Amino acid sequence: MSDQFISRKFSRRDFLRTASTTGAVAATAGLMAVPNRLAAAAVPSSQVTFDREVDVIVVGSGSGQVAAIKAAEDGLEAIVLEKAANVGGTTGISGGGIWVPNNFAMAAAGIEDSREEAIEYLSHATFGQGTPELQEAYVDNCNQMVDYLRSVGIDWVLAPWFNDYYPEFPGGKPLGRHIDPVSTIEGASGGGALAQMLHRAGEERGVEYLLETPAKRLIVNDDGAVVGVVAESGGAEINIKARRGVVIASGGFDHNPEMVTNFLRGPIYYPSAVSTNTGDGHLMGMALGANLRNMNEIWGWPMYFNEEYGIGIPALAYEIGKPGTIVVNKAGERFMNEAGAYDPATRTFYTYDNGTHTYPNIPGFVITDSENRARYTLAYTQPGVEPGDWIVKADTLEELAAALEIDAETLLATVERFNEFAAQGLDPDYHRGESDFDKQTGGDTTRDDIANPCLAPVATAPFYATRLYPGALGTCGGLQTNTLAQVLDVWGNPIPRLYAVGNASGSAMGAGYPGGGATVGAGMTFGFIAAQDMESLESL
């Protein structure tokens, strides 16, 4: 049995001595064989010669950079190990905004919010899979994290167009909780700017970044504490000691097919996370007996697929929710509120038919008319983009159905019903256009020719369509953590000096996505918390 599994009061040597005195020869032989089996996953510090020594190691250079920056600010030596050739991870290709209740920009704009409202909202928006203690820790620390980043030169601005995804839930806000980074990087914006600004702040405070240096295994001492990382750099293994702790911030497992198959409740297509997200941090923690949380969940968004270029293209709510568009399945039936937030919209794909043993909503089909195409620039119907293999154009809905193998009779009935109600500004089937989110994100408030900013008939030929799949911004399950971002073992005990943040941890948001930037905001906030906890520890 590896040292990390043994209680501090009961050493491996004591355990083996007890086993031998009881005459359990066969059992002892089995126990002695275990270290060889685990040697490739977790390394005893007694077997290691360290090449480097720092206070804090952060595995991953996305939102977890905050842990390294804060630690360095407070006098600790920090190093960031990044698997890719560039800094940023999935944070670097994200929108870069964060979801922060009761933030300074809301106060300046006169938008009222409170701790109590935020916690009440989270209790509903996480759909029973959130941990109240983690949600409270997030709400209580996210503004401190923002204030700290502002102090190191990373400022934020209110983004009122990106509201809570469920504003009608108790405590929800139509406007105000989403803030965007103010770029000080020439030519960069959003997540790209945020990642570079974090990188710059880190380097200014002495954080060292080792690129193309994937972490492989964790190093543990005789007490089971994590004291370092085995990494690979330049084709050789290097052993780095962490005097205070290790933060796993290596992202999700989107690009690990085995983990996707084993953990997710259904298939994902064309994940948007960086290709280096292969669950490395999950596996390193699991090797130490770490518990897991929310492993069946994703940050979902629908995806188009461009067959010509072989890439997935995200379909945001403001695209598929614009007036004159519907989404149907192969049976020709609608199955979602097209103007709703992208994460709950993705969930609708996973309806399972136990008669045919299929997911009948995969793929879905976005159908729009030429009136919509003339008014809106969408990823799949840009006026300058001619229909091809991935975009179908037809003069009639029957021809469109035949080209996509959709049930034509049902499609005609679906469009007829939708058009009748859309002309009245109503959607009794999926309530499109009723939520403030729908109107803000998917609606067109400039039009006075329609009764609802989200609804217009699909009626003007020619018609256009493309396939739509359930994609993912990232997986959001990982190592279970407590309010200090400490990783917990399967018995609920902290694994000493091991932390996890971002998509390598079981999200504080549970099964929900309360608002844009909830994932990046949580990663940075719990990185901030982890740094503070490591500062309180004695150096090993």
C-alpha positions in Angstrom: 0.0 0.0 0.0 1.4 3.4 -1.0 2.3 5.8 1.8 -0.4 8.3 0.9 -3.1 5.9 2.0 -1.8 5.4 5.5 -3.0 7.4 8.5 -0.5 9.8 10.0 -0.7 7.9 13.3 -0.1 4.5 11.6 2.8 4.2 9.3 3.3 1.7 6.5 6.1 0.1 8.5 3.8 -0.4 11.5 1.1 -1.8 9.2 3.4 -4.4 7.7 4.8 -5.3 11.1 1.3 -5.9 12.5 0.4 -8.0 9.5 3.5 -10.2 9.8 2.9 -10.8 13.6 -0.5 -12.1 12.9 0.8 -14.6 10.5 -1.1 -13.1 7.5 1.7 -14.0 5.1 -0.4 -14.1 2.0 -2.1 -10.8 2.9 1.3 -9.2 3.6 2.7 -10.4 0.3 -0.3 -8.8 -1.4 0.2 -5.5 0.4 3.9 -5.4 -0.4 3.1 -5.8 -4.1 0.9 -2.7 -4.2 3.6 0.0 -4.2 5.0 -1.5 -7.5 1.5 -1.2 -8.9 1.1 2.4 -7.9 4.6 3.5 -8.6 3.8 4.9 -12.0 1.0 7.1 -10.6 2.2 8.4 -7.2 5.8 8.6 -6.1 7.1 8.4 -2.5 9.3 11.3 -1.7 11.9 8.9 -0.2 12.5 7.6 -3.7 13.0 11.0 -5.3 15.9 13.3 -5.9 14.5 16.8 -6.4 15.7 18.8 -9.3 13.9 22.0 -8.3 12.3 23.3 -5.1 9.7 26.0 -4.8 6.9 26.9 -2.4 3.9 26.4 -4.7 3.3 24.4 -7.9 0.3 25.2 -10.1 -0.5 22.6 -12.7 -2.1 24.5 -15.6 -2.0 28.1 -16.8 -5.6 29.1 -17.2 -7.7 30.5 -14.3 -5.4 28.7 -11.9 -2.7 31.3 -12.5 -4.4 33.4 -9.8 -3.2 30.9 -7.2 0.4 31.4 -8.4 0.1 35.2 -8.7 -1.4 35.6 -5.2 1.2 33.3 -3.6 4.1 35.2 -5.2 2.6 38.5 -4.2 2.7 37.3 -0.6 6.3 36.2 -0.8 6.1 32.6 -1.9 8.1 31.1 -4.7 5.7 29.8 -7.3 6.0 27.9 -10.6 3.3 27.1 -13.2 3.6 23.9 -15.3 1.8 24.2 -18.6 1.4 21.2 -20.9 0.9 23.3 -24.0 3.4 25.6 -25.8 1.5 28.7 -24.8 -0.1 30.1 -21.7 -3.9 30.3 -21.1 -5.5 26.9 -21.4 -9.3 27.0 -22.2 -9.5 30.3 -20.3 -7.4 31.8 -23.0 -10.0 30.9 -25.7 -13.0 31.8 -23.6 -15.0 35.0 -23.5 -12.9 36.0 -20.5 -15.8 37.4 -18.5 -16.7 36.2 -15.0 -19.9 35.9 -13.0 -19.5 37.9 -9.8 -22.6 38.7 -7.6 -22.8 42.0 -5.8 -19.8 43.3 -7.7 -18.3 46.8 -7.7 -19.5 47.6 -11.2 -23.1 46.8 -10.3 -22.9 49.1 -7.3 -21.5 51.9 -9.5 -24.4 51.4 -12.0 -27.0 51.4 -9.2 -27.9 47.7 -9.6 -28.9 46.3 -6.3 -27.7 42.9 -5.2 -26.8 41.1 -2.0 -25.1 38.0 -0.6 -28.4 36.5 0.4 -29.9 37.0 -3.1 -26.9 35.4 -4.8 -26.9 32.4 -2.5 -30.6 32.0 -3.0 -30.2 32.1 -6.7 -27.4 29.6 -6.7 -29.5 27.2 -4.6 -31.9 27.0 -7.5 -29.6 27.5 -10.5 -27.4 24.5 -9.5 -30.3 22.1 -9.7 -29.7 20.1 -6.5 -26.1 19.1 -7.4 -24.4 22.0 -5.8 -22.7 22.1 -2.5 -24.0 25.0 -0.3 -20.7 25.4 1.5 -18.8 25.8 -1.8 -21.4 28.3 -3.1 -21.2 30.4 0.0 -17.4 30.3 -0.2 -17.6 31.5 -3.8 -20.0 34.3 -3.0 -17.9 35.4 0.0 -14.6 35.4 -1.8 -15.2 36.3 -5.5 -15.2 40.0 -4.9 -12.0 39.9 -2.8 -10.5 38.1 -5.8 -11.7 40.8 -8.2 -10.4 43.5 -5.9 -7.0 41.8 -5.8 -6.8 41.5 -9.5 -7.7 45.2 -9.9 -4.8 46.0 -7.5 -2.4 44.2 -9.9 -3.7 46.0 -12.9 -6.5 43.8 -14.2 -9.7 45.8 -14.3 -13.2 44.9 -15.1 -16.3 46.5 -16.7 -20.0 45.7 -16.4 -21.4 43.7 -19.3 -25.1 44.3 -19.0 -25.9 42.3 -22.1 -24.8 39.0 -20.4 -27.4 38.5 -17.7 -28.1 35.6 -15.3 -29.1 32.6 -17.3 -32.2 32.0 -15.1 -33.2 35.5 -14.2 -36.7 34.4 -13.1 -35.3 32.1 -10.4 -35.5 33.5 -6.8 -32.5 35.9 -6.4 -31.9 36.1 -10.2 -30.8 39.3 -11.8 -31.7 40.3 -15.4 -28.6 42.5 -15.5 -25.3 43.1 -13.7 -23.5 40.0 -12.4 -21.3 39.5 -15.5 -18.1 41.6 -15.8 -15.6 41.6 -18.6 -11.8 42.2 -18.4 -10.5 45.5 -19.6 -7.8 44.5 -22.1 -4.3 46.1 -21.7 -2.9 43.7 -24.3 -2.7 45.2 -27.8 -4.8 43.3 -30.3 -6.3 40.9 -27.7 -9.6 40.8 -26.0 -11.8 38.5 -23.9 -10.1 35.4 -22.6 -7.0 35.8 -24.7 -6.4 39.2 -23.1 -7.3 37.9 -19.6 -4.8 35.0 -19.9 -2.0 37.3 -21.1 -2.7 39.9 -18.4 -2.6 37.1 -15.7 0.7 35.9 -17.2 2.2 39.3 -17.2 1.1 39.9 -13.6 2.6 36.5 -12.6 5.9 37.2 -14.3 6.1 40.7 -12.7 5.8 39.0 -9.3 8.4 36.3 -10.0 6.2 33.4 -11.0 8.1 31.1 -13.3 6.3 29.5 -16.2 7.5 26.2 -17.7 5.8 25.6 -21.0 5.5 22.2 -22.8 6.0 20.7 -19.4 3.1 18.3 -18.5 2.7 17.1 -15.0 2.7 13.3 -14.7 2.5 12.2 -11.1 2.3 13.6 -7.6 5.0 13.1 -5.0 3.9 12.3 -1.4 5.8 12.0 1.8 5.5 9.5 4.6 2.5 11.4 6.1 0.6 11.3 2.9 1.1 15.0 2.2 1.7 16.1 -1.4 5.2 17.5 -1.6 5.9 17.8 -5.3 5.3 16.9 -8.9 7.0 14.7 -11.4 6.8 16.5 -14.8 8.2 16.0 -18.2 10.3 18.7 -19.9 12.4 18.4 -23.0 11.8 14.6 -23.1 13.2 14.0 -19.6 11.5 13.7 -16.2 12.1 16.4 -13.6 11.1 16.3 -10.0 9.9 19.6 -8.4 9.4 19.9 -4.7 6.5 22.0 -3.3 7.2 23.3 0.2 3.6 24.6 0.7 1.4 22.8 -1.8 0.3 21.8 -5.3 -2.7 23.2 -7.1 -4.3 21.1 -9.8 -5.7 23.5 -12.4 -5.2 21.3 -15.5 -8.7 21.7 -17.0 -11.3 19.1 -17.8 -11.2 15.7 -19.6 -13.0 16.7 -22.8 -10.3 15.2 -25.0 -9.9 11.9 -23.1 -12.2 9.6 -25.0 -12.1 6.9 -22.3 -13.1 9.3 -19.5 -15.8 10.9 -21.6 -17.3 7.5 -22.3 -16.9 6.3 -18.7 -18.3 9.4 -16.9 -20.6 11.5 -19.1 -24.3 10.7 -19.5 -24.2 11.1 -23.2 -21.9 11.9 -26.2 -20.4 15.3 -26.8 -19.4 16.5 -30.2 -16.5 18.9 -31.1 -15.6 20.0 -27.6 -14.3 23.6 -27.6 -11.8 23.2 -24.8 -8.1 23.1 -25.7 -6.8 19.7 -26.9 -4.5 19.4 -23.9 -7.5 18.9 -21.6 -7.1 15.1 -21.2 -7.9 14.7 -17.5 -4.3 14.6 -16.3 -5.0 16.3 -13.0 -8.0 14.1 -12.4 -5.9 11.0 -12.8 -3.1 12.2 -10.6 -5.6 13.0 -7.8 -7.5 9.7 -8.3 -4.2 7.8 -7.8 -4.1 9.3 -4.3 -7.6 8.2 -3.5 -9.3 11.5 -4.3 -13.1 11.6 -4.4 -14.9 12.9 -7.5 -17.8 15.3 -8.0 -20.1 16.1 -10.9 -18.3 13.9 -13.3 -21.4 13.4 -15.5 -21.7 17.2 -16.1 -20.5 19.5 -18.9 -20.6 23.2 -19.6 -22.7 22.6 -22.7 -23.4 24.6 -25.8 -24.8 23.5 -29.1 -22.4 23.2 -32.0 -22.5 23.3 -35.8 -20.1 21.3 -37.7 -18.4 22.6 -40.9 -17.6 19.4 -42.8 -15.4 21.3 -45.3 -13.0 22.5 -42.6 -13.6 19.7 -40.1 -14.3 22.0 -37.2 -17.0 22.6 -34.7 -18.6 26.1 -34.6 -20.4 27.2 -31.4 -24.1 28.1 -31.7 -24.9 30.7 -29.1 -28.4 31.5 -27.9 -28.4 34.9 -29.7 -28.0 33.0 -33.0 -30.5 30.2 -32.9 -32.9 32.3 -30.9 -33.3 35.1 -33.4 -36.7 35.7 -34.9 -37.4 33.5 -37.9 -35.5 30.4 -36.6 -36.5 27.1 -35.1 -34.7 23.9 -34.1 -36.2 20.5 -34.8 -35.2 16.9 -34.6 -35.3 14.2 -37.3 -39.0 13.7 -36.6 -39.6 17.3 -37.5 -40.5 18.3 -34.0 -39.2 21.2 -32.0 -37.5 20.2 -28.7 -36.1 23.4 -27.1 -36.6 27.1 -26.4 -34.2 28.3 -29.0 -33.6 31.6 -27.3 -32.7 30.1 -23.9 -29.2 29.9 -22.5 -26.8 27.6 -24.3 -26.1 25.2 -21.4 -29.7 24.3 -20.6 -30.4 24.2 -24.4 -27.7 21.5 -24.7 -29.4 19.4 -22.1 -32.4 19.0 -24.3 -30.4 16.9 -26.8 -30.1 14.1 -24.3 -33.7 12.9 -24.3 -33.5 9.1 -24.6 -36.0 7.0 -26.5 -36.2 3.6 -24.9 -38.2 2.3 -27.8 -35.6 2.9 -30.4 -32.7 3.2 -27.9 -31.5 6.4 -29.5 -31.1 10.0 -28.7 -33.7 11.3 -31.2 -32.6 14.9 -30.8 -29.0 14.2 -32.0 -28.5 15.8 -34.3 -30.9 18.7 -34.3 -31.6 20.9 -37.3 -31.6 24.7 -37.3 -34.1 25.9 -39.8 -34.4 29.6 -40.9 -35.9 31.5 -43.7 -34.5 34.2 -46.1 -36.0 37.0 -44.0 -33.9 35.9 -41.1 -30.9 35.5 -43.3 -31.2 39.0 -44.6 -31.5 40.6 -41.2 -28.9 38.6 -39.1 -25.3 37.5 -39.6 -25.2 34.0 -38.2 -22.4 31.5 -38.2 -24.3 29.2 -40.6 -26.2 31.7 -42.7 -23.8 34.6 -43.4 -24.8 36.3 -46.6 -21.3 35.8 -48.1 -21.3 32.1 -47.3 -22.8 29.9 -50.0 -24.7 26.7 -49.0 -22.5 23.6 -49.1 -22.3 20.3 -47.5 -23.0 21.7 -44.1 -25.7 24.3 -45.1 -28.7 23.1 -47.0 -30.8 25.6 -49.1 -34.2 24.8 -50.6 -37.1 26.6 -52.1 -39.7 24.7 -50.0 -39.7 23.1 -46.6 -40.6 19.7 -48.2 -37.3 19.9 -50.3 -35.4 20.9 -47.1 -36.8 17.9 -45.2 -36.0 15.5 -48.0 -32.4 16.8 -48.2 -31.9 16.3 -44.4 -34.0 13.2 -44.1 -36.5 14.9 -41.7 -40.1 13.8 -41.5 -41.7 16.3 -43.9 -45.3 16.0 -42.9 -44.5 16.6 -39.2 -42.1 19.4 -40.1 -44.8 21.2 -42.0 -47.2 20.8 -39.1 -44.5 22.1 -36.7 -43.8 25.2 -38.7 -47.4 25.9 -39.2 -48.1 25.8 -35.5 -45.0 27.8 -34.7 -45.9 30.5 -37.2 -49.4 30.8 -36.0 -48.3 31.5 -32.5 -45.2 33.5 -33.4 -47.4 36.0 -35.3 -49.1 36.6 -31.9 -45.8 36.8 -30.0 -46.4 33.5 -28.2 -44.7 30.2 -27.8 -47.0 28.0 -25.6 -44.8 24.9 -26.3 -41.4 26.1 -25.1 -42.1 29.6 -23.7 -39.5 31.3 -26.0 -39.4 35.0 -25.5 -40.9 35.0 -22.0 -37.6 35.2 -20.0 -35.6 38.4 -19.7 -32.7 36.3 -20.8 -34.4 35.4 -24.0 -35.3 39.0 -24.8 -31.8 40.3 -23.9 -29.7 37.7 -25.7 -31.9 36.1 -28.4 -34.3 38.9 -29.2 -34.3 41.8 -31.6 -35.6 44.8 -29.7 -35.2 47.1 -32.7 -38.1 45.5 -34.7 -41.5 47.0 -34.5 -43.0 44.5 -37.0 -43.2 41.6 -34.5 -45.1 41.1 -31.3 -42.2 39.5 -29.4 -38.5 40.3 -30.0 -37.7 36.6 -30.1 -40.4 35.4 -32.4 -41.2 35.7 -36.1 -42.7 33.2 -38.5 -40.4 30.9 -40.6 -42.2 31.7 -43.8 -40.2 33.4 -46.5 -38.5 31.1 -49.1 -35.8 30.1 -49.7 -35.1 28.2 -46.5 -31.8 27.2 -45.0 -30.8 24.5 -42.5 -27.8 22.9 -40.9 -27.2 20.2 -38.3 -26.8 21.0 -34.6 -25.0 18.8 -32.0 -24.5 18.9 -28.3 -21.1 20.3 -27.7 -19.2 21.4 -24.6 -17.2 24.4 -23.5 -15.6 22.0 -21.1 -16.4 19.2 -18.6 -17.2 20.5 -15.2 -16.6 17.5 -12.9 -13.4 16.7 -11.1 -11.7 16.2 -7.8 -14.0 16.9 -4.9 -12.8 19.9 -2.8 -13.8 21.8 0.3 -14.2 25.5 0.9 -10.5 26.0 1.0 -10.1 24.3 -2.4 -8.4 21.3 -0.7 -8.9 18.0 -2.4 -10.8 15.4 -0.4 -10.3 11.7 -0.4 -13.1 9.2 -0.6 -13.7 9.4 3.1 -14.1 13.2 3.0 -10.7 14.0 4.5 -8.4 16.6 2.9 -5.4 15.2 1.1 -2.7 17.3 2.8 -1.3 20.1 0.6 -3.3 19.2 -2.5 -5.7 21.7 -4.1 -7.8 21.7 -7.2 -9.6 24.5 -9.0 -11.4 25.2 -12.3 -12.5 22.3 -14.4 -10.1 19.9 -12.7 -12.4 20.2 -9.6 -16.0 19.3 -9.0 -17.6 22.6 -9.8 -19.2 24.7 -7.0 -22.0 25.3 -9.6 -23.1 21.7 -9.5 -25.3 20.8 -12.5 -26.0 24.4 -13.4 -24.5 27.4 -15.2 -25.8 30.4 -13.3 -24.4 32.9 -15.7 -21.7 33.7 -18.3 -18.3 33.4 -16.7 -19.3 31.1 -13.8 -16.6 28.6 -14.8 -13.7 31.1 -15.1 -14.8 33.1 -12.1 -14.9 29.9 -9.9 -11.5 28.8 -11.1 -9.9 32.2 -10.2 -11.8 32.5 -6.9 -10.8 29.1 -5.6 -7.3 29.7 -6.8 -7.2 32.8 -4.7 -8.5 30.9 -1.7 -6.0 28.1 -2.2 -3.1 30.6 -2.2 -4.2 32.1 1.1 -4.5 28.6 2.7 -1.0 27.6 1.5 0.4 30.8 2.9 -0.8 29.6 6.4 1.1 26.3 6.2 4.6 25.6 7.5 7.2 25.1 4.9 8.3 21.4 4.4 
